[in-house]
Amino acid sequence: ELENQLTTKSETLDELKQSVAFTGSAKQTPEAVSLRIPELCKMMDNIGSQVAQLKTSMQSILEQWRVYDEVYAEVNLMTTRYLYCVDQCKPSVVSLEALENQVKTLQ
């Protein structure tokens, strides 16, 4: 999106250059405008490099989020398995009489 906006601004700047070249301005002389144009071009180049840096950073961040999502899914699965095992491994509550009968049976 930023690249599209930058392209649009670049086209607008080109149109301004042509417009100033043909008509001139009542408030500014063509010389003053032509001195401002290189400054605007430099600013546009700086913005272009900032957009490229931002794009690189965003790709890195997206990769980190992808890794996070994978690890989160794995941890979530392990937690679910742990909770299932804990639930299944709970000793059943039995009475003292039932335990004595089981001991007698085992003997």
Contact map, one row per residue, 1 for C-alpha under 8 A:
11111000000000000000000000000000000000000000000000000000000000000000000000000000000000000000000000000000000
11111100000000000000000000000000000000000000000000100000000000000000000000000000000000000000000000000000000
11111110000000000000000000000000000000000000000100100000000000000000000000000000000000000000000000000000000
11111111000000000000000000000000000000000000000000000000000000000000000000000000000000000000000000000000000
11111111100000000000000000000000000000000000000000000000000000000000000000000000000000000000000000000000000
01111111110000000000000000000000000000000001001100000000000000000000000000000000000000000000000000000000000
00111111111000000000000000000000000000000000000000000000000000000000000000000000000000000000000000000000000
00011111111100000000000000000000000000000000000000000000000000000000000000000000000000000000000000000000000
00001111111110000000000000000000000000000000000000000000000000000000000000000000000000000000000000000000000
00000111111111000000000000000000000000000001000000000000000000000000000000000000000000000000000000000000000
00000011111111100000000000000000000000000000000000000000000000000000000000000000000000000000000000000000000
00000001111111110000000000000000000000000000000000000000000000000000000000000000000000000000000000000000000
00000000111111111000000000000000000000000000000000000000000000000000000000000000000000000000000000000000000
00000000011111111100000000000000000000000000000000000000000000000000000000000000000000000000000000000000000
00000000001111111110000000000000000000000000000000000000000000000000000000000000000000000000000000000000000
00000000000111111111000000000000000000000000000000000000000000000000000000000000000000000000000000000000000
00000000000011111111100000000000000010000000000000000000000000000000000000000000000000000000000000000000000
00000000000001111111110000000000000000000000000000000000000000000000000000000000000000000000000000000000000
00000000000000111111111100000000000000000000000000000000000000000000000000000000000000000000000000000000000
00000000000000011111111110000100100000000000000000000000000000000000000000000000000000000000000000000000000
00000000000000001111111100000100000000000000000000000000000000000000000000000000000000000000000000000000000
00000000000000000111111100000000000000000000000000000000000000000000000000000000000000000000000000000000000
00000000000000000011111110000000000000000000000000000000000000000000000000000000000000000000000000000000000
00000000000000000011111111011100000000000000000000000000000000000000000000000000000000000000000000000000000
00000000000000000001001111111100000000000000000000000000000000000000000000000000000000000000000000000000000
00000000000000000000000111111000000000000000000000000000000000000000000000000000000000000000000000000000000
00000000000000000000000011111000000000000000000000000000000000000000000000000000000000000000000000000000000
00000000000000000000000111111101100000000000000000000000000000000000000000000000000000000000000000000000000
00000000000000000000000111111111100000000000000000000000000000000000000000000000000000000000000000000000000
00000000000000000001100110011111110000000000000000000000000000000000000000000000000000000000000000000000000
00000000000000000000000000001111111000000000000000000000000000000000000000000000000000000000000000000000000
00000000000000000000000000011111111100000000000000000000000000000000000000000000000000000000000000000000000
00000000000000000001000000011111111110000000000000000000000000000000000000000000000000000000000000000000000
00000000000000000000000000000111111111000000000000000000000000000000000000000000000000000000000000000000000
00000000000000000000000000000011111111100000000000000000000000000000000000000000000000000000000000000000000
00000000000000000000000000000001111111110000000000000000000000000000000000000000000000000000000000000000000
00000000000000001000000000000000111111111000000000000000000000000000000000000000000000000000000000000000000
00000000000000000000000000000000011111111100000000000000000000000000000000000000000000000000000000000000000
00000000000000000000000000000000001111111110000000000000000000000000000000000000000000000000000000000000000
00000000000000000000000000000000000111111111000000000000000000000000000000000000000000000000000000000000000
00000000000000000000000000000000000011111111100000000000000000000000000000000000000000000000000000000000000
00000000000000000000000000000000000001111111110000000000000000000000000000000000000000000000000000000000000
00000000000000000000000000000000000000111111111000000000000000000000000000000000000000000000000000000000000
00000100010000000000000000000000000000011111111100000000000000000000000000000000000000000000000000000000000
00000000000000000000000000000000000000001111111110000000000000000000000000000000000000000000000000000000000
00000000000000000000000000000000000000000111111111000000000000000000000000000000000000000000000000000000000
00000100000000000000000000000000000000000011111111100000000000000000000000000000000000000000000000000000000
00100100000000000000000000000000000000000001111111110000000000000000000000000000000000000000000000000000000
00000000000000000000000000000000000000000000111111111000000000000000000000000000000000000000000000000000000
00000000000000000000000000000000000000000000011111111100000000000000000000000000000000000000000000000000000
01100000000000000000000000000000000000000000001111111110000000000000000000000000000000000000000000000000000
00000000000000000000000000000000000000000000000111111111000000000000000000000000000000000000000000000000000
00000000000000000000000000000000000000000000000011111111100000000000000000000000000000000000000000000000000
00000000000000000000000000000000000000000000000001111111110000000000000000000000000000000000000000000000000
00000000000000000000000000000000000000000000000000111111111000000000000000000000000000000000000000000000000
00000000000000000000000000000000000000000000000000011111111100000000000000000000000000000000000000000000000
00000000000000000000000000000000000000000000000000001111111110000000000000000000000000000000000000000000000
00000000000000000000000000000000000000000000000000000111111111000000000000000000000000000000000000000000000
00000000000000000000000000000000000000000000000000000011111111100000000000000000000000000000000000000000000
00000000000000000000000000000000000000000000000000000001111111110000000000000000000000000000000000000000000
00000000000000000000000000000000000000000000000000000000111111111000000000000000000000000000000000000000000
00000000000000000000000000000000000000000000000000000000011111111100000000000000000000000000000000000000000
00000000000000000000000000000000000000000000000000000000001111111110000000000000000000000000000000000000000
00000000000000000000000000000000000000000000000000000000000111111111000000000000000000000000000000000000000
00000000000000000000000000000000000000000000000000000000000011111111100000000000000000000000000000000000000
00000000000000000000000000000000000000000000000000000000000001111111110000000000000000000000000000000000000
00000000000000000000000000000000000000000000000000000000000000111111111000000000000000000000000000000000000
00000000000000000000000000000000000000000000000000000000000000011111111100000000000000000000000000000000000
00000000000000000000000000000000000000000000000000000000000000001111111110000000000000000000000000000000000
00000000000000000000000000000000000000000000000000000000000000000111111111000000000000000000000000000000000
00000000000000000000000000000000000000000000000000000000000000000011111111100000000000000000000000000000000
00000000000000000000000000000000000000000000000000000000000000000001111111110000000000000000000000000000000
00000000000000000000000000000000000000000000000000000000000000000000111111111000000000000000000000000000000
00000000000000000000000000000000000000000000000000000000000000000000011111111100000000000000000000000000000
00000000000000000000000000000000000000000000000000000000000000000000001111111110000000000000000000000000000
00000000000000000000000000000000000000000000000000000000000000000000000111111111000000000000000000000000000
00000000000000000000000000000000000000000000000000000000000000000000000011111111100000000000000000000000000
00000000000000000000000000000000000000000000000000000000000000000000000001111111110000000000000000000000000
00000000000000000000000000000000000000000000000000000000000000000000000000111111111000000000000000000000000
00000000000000000000000000000000000000000000000000000000000000000000000000011111111100000000000000000000000
00000000000000000000000000000000000000000000000000000000000000000000000000001111111110000000000000000000000
00000000000000000000000000000000000000000000000000000000000000000000000000000111111111000000000000000000000
00000000000000000000000000000000000000000000000000000000000000000000000000000011111111100000000000000000000
00000000000000000000000000000000000000000000000000000000000000000000000000000001111111110000000000000000000
00000000000000000000000000000000000000000000000000000000000000000000000000000000111111111000000000000000000
00000000000000000000000000000000000000000000000000000000000000000000000000000000011111111100000000000000000
00000000000000000000000000000000000000000000000000000000000000000000000000000000001111111100000000000000000
00000000000000000000000000000000000000000000000000000000000000000000000000000000000111111100000000000000000
00000000000000000000000000000000000000000000000000000000000000000000000000000000000011111110000000000000000
00000000000000000000000000000000000000000000000000000000000000000000000000000000000001111111000000000000000
00000000000000000000000000000000000000000000000000000000000000000000000000000000000000001111100000000000000
00000000000000000000000000000000000000000000000000000000000000000000000000000000000000000111110000000000000
00000000000000000000000000000000000000000000000000000000000000000000000000000000000000000011111000000000000
00000000000000000000000000000000000000000000000000000000000000000000000000000000000000000001111101100000000
00000000000000000000000000000000000000000000000000000000000000000000000000000000000000000000111111100000000
00000000000000000000000000000000000000000000000000000000000000000000000000000000000000000000011111110000000
00000000000000000000000000000000000000000000000000000000000000000000000000000000000000000000001111111000000
00000000000000000000000000000000000000000000000000000000000000000000000000000000000000000000011111111100000
00000000000000000000000000000000000000000000000000000000000000000000000000000000000000000000011111111110000
00000000000000000000000000000000000000000000000000000000000000000000000000000000000000000000000111111111000
00000000000000000000000000000000000000000000000000000000000000000000000000000000000000000000000011111111100
00000000000000000000000000000000000000000000000000000000000000000000000000000000000000000000000001111111110
00000000000000000000000000000000000000000000000000000000000000000000000000000000000000000000000000111111111
00000000000000000000000000000000000000000000000000000000000000000000000000000000000000000000000000011111111
00000000000000000000000000000000000000000000000000000000000000000000000000000000000000000000000000001111111
00000000000000000000000000000000000000000000000000000000000000000000000000000000000000000000000000000111111
00000000000000000000000000000000000000000000000000000000000000000000000000000000000000000000000000000011111
